[in-house]
Amino acid sequence: VAACARQGSNPAPMEESGDALAKKRRLAISPRPVCFSCRLVAAPMVGASDLAFRLLCRRHGADTCYTEMLFSERLLSDEAYRRRKLQTCVDDRPLIVQLQGNDPATVAAAAALVERTCPCDAIDLNLGC
Protein backbone atom coordinates (compact mmCIF):
# COMPACT_ATOMS: atom_id res chain seq x y z
CA VAL A 1 0.00 0.00 0.00
CA ALA A 2 1.34 3.39 -0.87
CA ALA A 3 -0.01 6.46 0.83
CA CYS A 4 1.22 9.76 -0.61
CA ALA A 5 1.03 13.24 0.81
CA ARG A 6 2.34 16.34 -0.92
CA GLN A 7 4.34 18.50 1.45
CA GLY A 8 2.89 22.01 1.59
CA SER A 9 -0.38 23.22 0.13
CA ASN A 10 0.77 24.83 -3.14
CA PRO A 11 3.26 23.70 -5.79
CA ALA A 12 6.46 25.69 -5.91
CA PRO A 13 6.70 28.57 -8.43
CA MET A 14 8.39 27.67 -11.70
CA GLU A 15 11.37 30.01 -11.10
CA GLU A 16 12.55 28.00 -8.10
CA SER A 17 15.08 25.27 -8.70
CA GLY A 18 17.45 22.91 -6.98
CA ASP A 19 17.02 21.82 -3.38
CA ALA A 20 14.28 24.34 -2.54
CA LEU A 21 12.07 23.10 -5.38
CA ALA A 22 12.75 19.45 -4.61
CA LYS A 23 11.96 20.02 -0.93
CA LYS A 24 8.60 21.69 -1.69
CA ARG A 25 7.55 19.01 -4.18
CA ARG A 26 8.76 15.98 -2.24
CA LEU A 27 6.29 13.15 -1.85
CA ALA A 28 6.29 10.98 1.26
CA ILE A 29 5.87 7.49 -0.21
CA SER A 30 6.14 4.20 1.61
CA PRO A 31 5.52 1.50 -1.04
CA ARG A 32 5.48 -2.18 -0.29
CA PRO A 33 6.06 -4.92 -2.88
CA VAL A 34 3.03 -6.34 -4.68
CA CYS A 35 2.84 -9.98 -3.62
CA PHE A 36 -0.15 -11.22 -5.61
CA SER A 37 -1.09 -12.24 -9.13
CA CYS A 38 -2.47 -9.60 -11.47
CA ARG A 39 -3.13 -11.88 -14.45
CA LEU A 40 -6.93 -11.36 -14.58
CA VAL A 41 -8.07 -8.12 -12.94
CA ALA A 42 -11.64 -6.91 -12.43
CA ALA A 43 -11.37 -3.15 -12.95
CA PRO A 44 -13.18 -0.61 -10.76
CA MET A 45 -16.71 0.28 -11.91
CA VAL A 46 -18.67 2.95 -10.05
CA GLY A 47 -21.96 1.54 -8.84
CA ALA A 48 -21.04 -2.06 -9.72
CA SER A 49 -17.82 -3.21 -8.01
CA ASP A 50 -19.37 -4.06 -4.65
CA LEU A 51 -18.54 -7.21 -2.69
CA ALA A 52 -21.16 -9.41 -4.41
CA PHE A 53 -19.95 -8.40 -7.88
CA ARG A 54 -16.28 -8.91 -6.95
CA LEU A 55 -17.02 -12.41 -5.61
CA LEU A 56 -18.89 -13.23 -8.83
CA CYS A 57 -15.90 -12.01 -10.87
CA ARG A 58 -13.58 -14.18 -8.79
CA ARG A 59 -15.84 -17.20 -9.34
CA HIS A 60 -15.38 -16.65 -13.08
CA GLY A 61 -11.59 -16.30 -13.00
CA ALA A 62 -10.57 -12.86 -11.75
CA ASP A 63 -7.66 -13.22 -9.35
CA THR A 64 -7.48 -9.53 -8.36
CA CYS A 65 -10.38 -7.11 -7.90
CA TYR A 66 -10.82 -3.40 -7.34
CA THR A 67 -13.45 -1.70 -5.25
CA GLU A 68 -15.43 0.92 -7.10
CA MET A 69 -13.88 4.38 -7.19
CA LEU A 70 -14.38 5.85 -3.72
CA PHE A 71 -14.64 9.57 -2.98
CA SER A 72 -11.93 10.49 -0.47
CA GLU A 73 -13.87 13.31 1.21
CA ARG A 74 -16.96 11.16 1.70
CA LEU A 75 -14.89 8.23 2.94
CA LEU A 76 -13.55 10.48 5.70
CA SER A 77 -16.84 12.12 6.65
CA ASP A 78 -19.53 9.43 6.21
CA GLU A 79 -19.17 6.28 8.33
CA ALA A 80 -22.12 4.50 6.66
CA TYR A 81 -20.58 5.14 3.21
CA ARG A 82 -17.22 3.85 4.47
CA ARG A 83 -18.74 0.65 5.93
CA ARG A 84 -20.79 -0.04 2.80
CA LYS A 85 -18.05 0.65 0.26
CA LEU A 86 -15.22 -1.09 2.12
CA GLN A 87 -17.22 -4.25 2.81
CA THR A 88 -15.09 -7.33 2.14
CA CYS A 89 -14.48 -10.91 3.29
CA VAL A 90 -11.67 -13.50 3.35
CA ASP A 91 -12.56 -14.73 -0.18
CA ASP A 92 -12.23 -11.19 -1.55
CA ARG A 93 -8.42 -11.11 -1.77
CA PRO A 94 -6.31 -9.70 -3.25
CA LEU A 95 -8.28 -6.46 -3.14
CA ILE A 96 -7.30 -3.02 -4.40
CA VAL A 97 -9.16 0.04 -3.08
CA GLN A 98 -9.39 2.91 -5.56
CA LEU A 99 -9.56 6.45 -4.17
CA GLN A 100 -10.51 9.62 -6.02
CA GLY A 101 -9.89 13.19 -4.96
CA ASN A 102 -8.41 16.52 -5.93
CA ASP A 103 -6.90 17.61 -2.62
CA PRO A 104 -3.62 15.83 -1.76
CA ALA A 105 -4.13 16.09 2.01
CA THR A 106 -7.66 14.66 1.81
CA VAL A 107 -6.60 11.78 -0.44
CA ALA A 108 -3.65 11.03 1.86
CA ALA A 109 -5.93 11.03 4.92
CA ALA A 110 -8.39 8.71 3.16
CA ALA A 111 -5.54 6.37 2.13
CA ALA A 112 -4.28 6.27 5.72
CA LEU A 113 -7.80 5.50 6.95
CA VAL A 114 -8.19 2.67 4.42
CA GLU A 115 -4.79 1.30 5.37
CA ARG A 116 -5.82 1.21 9.07
CA THR A 117 -9.37 -0.11 8.68
CA CYS A 118 -9.62 -2.26 5.54
CA PRO A 119 -7.79 -5.54 4.89
CA CYS A 120 -6.85 -4.53 1.33
CA ASP A 121 -3.65 -5.34 -0.54
CA ALA A 122 -3.14 -2.04 -2.33
CA ILE A 123 -4.53 1.46 -2.73
CA ASP A 124 -4.92 2.94 -6.21
CA LEU A 125 -5.15 6.70 -6.68
CA ASN A 126 -7.45 7.85 -9.47
CA LEU A 127 -6.23 11.34 -10.31
CA GLY A 128 -7.99 11.62 -13.68
CA CYS A 129 -11.61 12.26 -12.69
N, C-alpha and C positions, 0 to 999 in steps of 0.2 A: 504494500500500500504506500502510495506516495502522497503526502499532504504538502502543498506548496503555499507559501505566504509571501507576497511581495513586501519588501521592507520599505516603509514610507507610504504615503498616500498618493503621491503624484510621481510620474516618471521624470527623470532628470531632463533638464533642457538640453537641446541638441549641441550647444556650444561646449558643454562639459566633456572632459575626456579623462582617460587614465583611471587612476585609483578612485577618484571621487565618483565618477560615473559608474564604475563597476560596483562600488559600495552601495550606491543608491538603487541599483537595479538587481542586486543579488537576490537570488531565490533560495529559501531554506528548504532543501529537498532531502528526504530520508527514504530513498527507494529500497525495496527489498526484492530479491530475485523472484521471478515468476516460476512457481514450481508445479505447474499443471498444464495439461494438454490444451491446445487452442486449435485443434484440427477442425472441429465443427462447432461454430459459435452462433448462438441465437442472439441477434443484435437487439439493442434496446428499441422498444416501440411504445410511445406514449399511449396510455390507455389500454395496453394489451399485455405488457410483459410483467404481469403479476405472478404470484407463486404458482397458481394452477396452470397458467400457460407455460411457465418455465419447466414445470414437471412434465407436462405433455411433450414439450420439445425434447427433453432429456429421454423420455420414453421412445422417441423416434430418432435418436442418434446424436443429439447435441451433447457435447461433453463440457461446454462452458456456456453460461448464460449471463446476460445483463439484466439488471432491473430496468424499468422504464426510466427515462430521464427525470430526475428529481430536482425540484426547485430548491436551491440552497436556503433562501430566506424562509420559505415555508417549512422546510425541514427543521430549522432552528426554532421557529415560533409556534408550530402547531403539532402538539404531541400526538393527536389522533392521526394526522397525516403521516407522521413519522412511523407510528406503529403499523399502519396499513401498508405503506409503501416499502417498508423494510422487513415485511413478514417473510420468513424463510424457515427451512427445516434441514435436517441432516442430509436428506437426499438432494438438496438444492445446492450442491457444491461441485466444482468451483463456481463462485458467484462474483460478478463484477457490478459494483454500484456506480451508476453514472450520475454525476452532479452537473447542474447548469447554474450559471450565475454571471453577473457582470461586475461584481465588486470582489476584488481579491481577498479582502479580510473576511467577508461573509462566506465565500467558497471555502476558504481555509478552515473557518470555524465549523462549517458543515462537514467537511472531510474529517476533521478531528472527532466530531460527534459520531459519525459513522464508524470510524476506526474503533472508538470506545464501546459502541453499543450494538454493532451488527457483526455477526461472524462471516464477513465477506473476505474474499481473497485479493481483491484489488479495488481501487477507486479510479474511475475514468472521469476526466474533466471535459465537459462539452463546452467549448468556448466559441462555438460558431452560431449559436441561436440568439 
